[in-house]
Amino acid sequence: MQYRKKITVLAASAVLLALLYTLTLVFDPARVNERNAAFSWLGGDSRDLIDRLEIYRGSETPFIVTLKNGAWVSPLGDGSVDAPVKQGRVDELLRLLTTRGAFPRRGSSAASYGELGLDDDGTRLVLKGGAGLPLLELIVGKEDSAGGEVFLRRRGEAVFRSGERLIASYVNGNRSDWYDLKLFGQYETPPVDRIQRVRIMDGGESTAFSRGGGAWLFEDGGAVSPDRAESYLRSFFESSGEDFVYPADFDESGTSVTLELGDASVITVRFGVPLDESGKRLALASGKPYAYLLPQWTVSRLLRDRAFFRGD
């Protein structure tokens, strides 16, 4: 009997400990707060409906990104020309807004909106889908006192929440942060071995070389360093601008780079005159209706001289 009593007591103790542990998990303040903070601004099934993104900041012209033919683009100028945008940037923003994350409720008093930057006419992000209907109008307010989160409110609702500061970077940054500013995209970049001739015109000076007998040769005689030729072509197709300019007030300078391919197609970048003492220039790339604003160091990397290709 004594043995059975001990077994009964031990079993009861085990059940009691399990119950206490379960209650601790359920009512632990940190866990309760974590559950309450988990929130999604849009259901995951809304992701495939979104085909337009608009950012409003005060009196500025709205920044717009739309989905066309399976790719995200942004209209330039009068809207007749589309510029490519970073697909991953759009995807990451939509992921943040359509999955559950830490967005704790911070209040619902309209008296706090002005102080927190949450008035209806504040900076906001609008997601649309289908027939242009708004799926989400998210007002992005100021940072909290710790500086790690920003206040957020769905337009038309009283409750406001906070979320990671990353969301604010999408609406408060420069427009150029959204653009894919590579002069030539992935599908516009041919294999290096298809390029047969390179010609660089800079200030009346011409540097030209071609493939011949398995090597690169200057057209007026002399060998080209194969490593320098290959590295130049890689850097050519990796080059990016700082911004798009459309329509472009383009003053020709007679400076250009021309690549000729084995199938007789030609890739060209034409450069305008330096815009100021910083050395920035506008450049027109083959097939593009807009110009790129290039920093001086990119211009210098594209306009290499003969000494570079000799490997001096």
N, C-alpha and C positions, 0 to 999 in steps of 0.2 A: 504493500500500500504506500509506504514511504517513497518508493521509487516512482510510482505512478503520480504521486502528488508533485514530485520534482519535475517530471515530464510536463505535467499540466501547467505548472508555474512558468517553466521555460517557454512553452508554446505561447502562453498568454503574453509573456514579456515580448516575445518576438513579434506578435501581432500588434501590440501597443507601440513598439518602436517603429514598425513599418507605417502605422497610421500617423505617428508624429512626423515621420520623415515626409510622408505624402502631404500633410498639412503645411509643413514648412515650405515645400516646393510651391504649393498653391498660393499661399498667403505671403510669401517672401516679398517685401516691398520692391526690391530691385526687379524681381521677375514680373510683378504686377505692372510696374511702370514700363517695362520692356514690351509687355503684351499690349498695353494701352497705346504705346508709341507706334507700334507697327501699323502702317497705313499705306494705301495706294491711292494716288490721285486719279488714276484711270485703271479700269480692269485690263488684264492682259489681253483679252479678246479685242480690245479697242486698238491695239497696236497696228493691226493690218488695215484699219479704216483710215488712219491718219495719212493725209497726202499734202498737207500744207501747214507751215509753221510761220507765225508772225511775231515780231518783237516790237513793242511800242515803248519809246523812251521820250517822254515829254513832247516837245514840239518837233523832234526829229522825224524825218521820213521813215515810215515803218520798214524794217528789214524783213524780207520775205524769202522763204525757201519752199519750193514746191517739188513734188514728185512727178517726174516726166519720163516715160519709157523706162521705168524701173530705176531711175537714178535721181538723186536730189540735186537741184540746181537753184540758182538765185538770179532773178531778172536784173539786168543792168540798165541804167539810163531810163529810156521811155518804156522799157519792158519788152522791147522787140528782140533783145539778145539775152541769152542765158549764160551765166558763168557756172562752172563746176564748183561744187562745194565738197568738203571732206565728208565722205559717206559715214565714216566711223564716228565723227563728232555728232551727227544727227542720231545715229543708232544709239549711242551712249546716252544722250539726253532722253530719248524716248524710253530707253530701258529704265532710267531713274524714275520716270513718271508713271510707268505702267507695271512696276513690281513693288511689292510691299517692302517698306523700309522704315527707318527711324524718323518719323515725323510727329513728335509729341504735340499734343494739344496745349496751346499756351494761353488761350483766352477767347473771349467772344465780345468784348466791349467795343462798340464803335468809337468810343471816346479815345481809344488807344491807337486808332488807325493812323492818324496824322503823325504822331510821334514815332511810329514804327515803319512809316513809309508804305502803308497798306491801303491808302485811299483808292477809290475806284479809278481815278485818272493817273495812278502811279505806274511805275515800270511794270509791264506785264508781258507774259508769254501766252500766245493763243495757238491752240492746236485745232485744226479743222479736218473734216473728212467728208467724203461723199459729195453732197451738193453744196459744199461750202459751209456746212453747219458747224458751229463751234462745239467741240467735244470737251474742251477745257480752256478756261480763261484764268490763268494763274498770276496773281499779283505778287511780285518779288520785292520784298521790303528791305529794310536795313539789317545790318548784322546785330546779333544780340550782344550783351555786354562783354561776354567772353571772347567774341570775335570768331568763334568756330562755326556758328550757324547763322542762317538768315531767317527772317520771318516770312511766312508764306500764307496767302489766303486765296481761296477760290472766289472769283468775282461773283457777287450775288449771294454769298453766304456770310454769316456773321463769324463763325469759328475761324480762328487763325492758328497756325501751327509753326513749327520751326523745322529746318532741315539743313543738311550739310551745305556749306558755303559754295561748293562746286556748282550748284544750280545757278547761283548769281553770276558766276563767271560766263555762263552761256548768254546772258542777257546784257551784261554790263561791259563786255569786252568790245574790241574793235570789230567792225564788219569783216575786215580782212582775216580775222581769226577763223572765220567759217570757210573761206575760199580755199580751194585746191589750186595753188598758184604755181604748180609745176608747168614749165613751158610745154612739155609733152607728156601726156598720160601714158599709162601702162600699155595701152593698145596702139599708141602712136610711136612707140619706141621700137625700131627694128633691131635685129641682132647686129652686133658690131661687124661681123664678118660680111654683112651685105653692103656695107658702105665702101665705095670704091674710090671716092675722091673727096678731098676737103679743100675749101678755099676760104681764106680769111682776108677780108679787105678792111684796112684800118688806116684812115688818114692818108689815103693814096698809096700806102704800102700793101703789097699783096704777098701772102704766104700760101702756097698751094702744093699739095702732095697727093700722090695716088698710089694704089696698090700695083705692084709689078713684080712678077717672078717670086711671089710669096713674101715680099717685103714692101715697106712703105718707102717711097722715094720722092724727093723734091722734084718738081717738074723741070726746074732749071739745073738739075744735077745735085747729087749728094744724097746721103742716106738719112732717113728719119729714124729716131729711136723708137723701136716698136712699143716699148713700155710707155713712152710719152704719148704716142699716138693713141694707144688704147685707153690710157687714163684720161686723155682729153675728151675722147668720145663718150666715155662713161659720165664724166662731169657735165658734158653738154646736155645729155638727156636727163640728168638729175637736177639741173638748174631750176631755180624757182624765183619768182618775183616777190615784191612786197605788197602789191595791190594790183587790181585791174583798173584800167582807165578806159571809159567809153562814154561818148565818142572821144577819140583820141586826137588832140591837136598835135599832130606828128610832123616835126620838121626833119626831113631827110638829111642825113649826114654823109651818105655814101659809104657808111660802115656796115658790114654784113658778114655773116658766116653762111656758107652754102655747102651742103652735103649732097653728094650724088650717089644714088644706089645702083646696084646692078641691074634692076628692072627699069632703069631710065627715069625713075621718079626722083624728085628733088625736095629737100628739106631746107628751108631758109629762115634765118632770123635777121631782121633788119633793125638797125639801131638809130634812134634819133640823136640830136645833139645833146650834150650835157645840159641838164635843167638848171643847175646851180653849181656852186663851188664844191658841193659834196660829191659831184661826179655821177649822180643818179641820172639814168636815161630811161626813156620809153623804148620799148622794143615790140616789134610785130613778128609773131611766129606764124609759120605756114598754116593756112587754113583757119586762123583765129580772127573773129571779127572785132576783138578788143585788143588793146595794148597792155603790156605788162610794165609795171614800174620796177626797174631793176636797181639794186644798190650798186655802188661803184665796184665793190669786190667781186660781184658776180660778173659785171661787165669785163673786168680785167681777166677773170678766169676764162671767159669765152673768147677774148681777143688776144690770144697768145701770139708771141712773135716767133720768128724763125729760130732764134737761139734756144727757146724752150724746147722745140721739137728736135733739135740736134742733140739735146741732152746736156747742153753746156752747164 
